[in-house]
Amino acid sequence: MKKVIALLLVASMTMALAACGSGQPTSTGESGSGETRSVVVGSKDFTENEIVAEIYALALEDAGFTVERKMNIAGSVVHTSITSAEIDLYPEYTGTGLISILGMEALTDQDEVYNTVKEAYNKQFNITWLDYAQANDGQGLFISRRASDEYGITNISQLQANADKLRFCSQGEFDEREDGIPGLTKLYGEFNWKSSKIYDNGLKWEVVDNNEADVAPAYTTEARLTEIDKFVLLEDDKHMWPPYNLAPIVRNEVLEQYPEIADVLNKVSAALDTETITKLNAQVDIEGEEYEDVAADFYKSIK
């Protein structure tokens, strides 16, 4: 009887050991070997990037990762942060990668821009660009709703044809930059404004809303563009500006260790377009919500 009991105990212990080595996760954030799956998510120092980075973080936590957040990194140093492995991933823009980081000439086809930065980052920095979102935070021009309706202006060609009826709200540098008025003039023709005055960039929305000007530069996901009864974002119908599509970029070392990160973050990108991002920005910048709360509500809606 004692021999039978001993044999049963040995068999029981063997089964228990086999179960421990079965490769099943032992707890949230851990692999089957007990190794914690942890990543560091970073963001740039503005609302939109913080919101998207927080959505990435929530999606990764939902997938079983332990996430450390390093938000609000200055745009001038965020690239160094990922290449020096201080962070593992963050939301970047294809146009920024192409022009600001790689120092290449501007391209206007979004697939060409994406493929160019994807190849170059992989070779030069050991960083992978995952799928890009349709969200595009690039350069643009907006016009007051009243002027848009009065003159039938919805794109930049129509704006150029009616420039002599319109007052331009300039920030000064836009008049000199190659991707500002000089570049627009080369592509669309002269903009013979009725008047052009320089204002502080932070005042442009009030200036146009108060009927002191009709047209001003803006980025295409700025929060106040949600006020469609007041402002109209003009179509860049001749494709003056390069696309700035949003995408997660990840250190290759991390992606090789945890390839499942790609599926997790690509699902987030698939849910983001320009209109969606603009609305999320408005919830923070206009309605005063915390970016963490906005990100959490949005992530719940796409799970």
FENUR-V886632 format. One record per run of one state. SS is the DSSP state (hx for helix, st for strand, lp for the rest). FROM is the first residue (numbers start at 1). TO is the last residue. If there is no record, write none. Layout:
((SS	FROM	TO) (SS	FROM	TO))
This chain:
((lp	1	1) (hx	2	20) (lp	21	29) (st	30	30) (lp	31	35) (st	36	36) (lp	37	37) (st	38	44) (lp	45	46) (hx	47	62) (lp	63	65) (st	66	73) (lp	74	77) (hx	78	83) (lp	84	88) (st	89	93) (hx	94	101) (lp	102	109) (hx	110	125) (lp	126	126) (st	127	136) (lp	137	138) (st	139	144) (hx	145	151) (lp	152	154) (st	155	155) (hx	156	161) (lp	162	162) (hx	163	165) (lp	166	166) (st	167	170) (lp	171	172) (hx	173	175) (lp	176	180) (hx	181	188) (lp	189	194) (st	195	198) (lp	199	200) (hx	201	209) (lp	210	214) (st	215	219) (lp	220	222) (hx	223	226) (lp	227	230) (st	231	233) (lp	234	234) (st	235	235) (lp	236	244) (st	245	251) (hx	252	257) (lp	258	259) (hx	260	270) (lp	271	273) (hx	274	285) (lp	286	290) (hx	291	302) (lp	303	303))
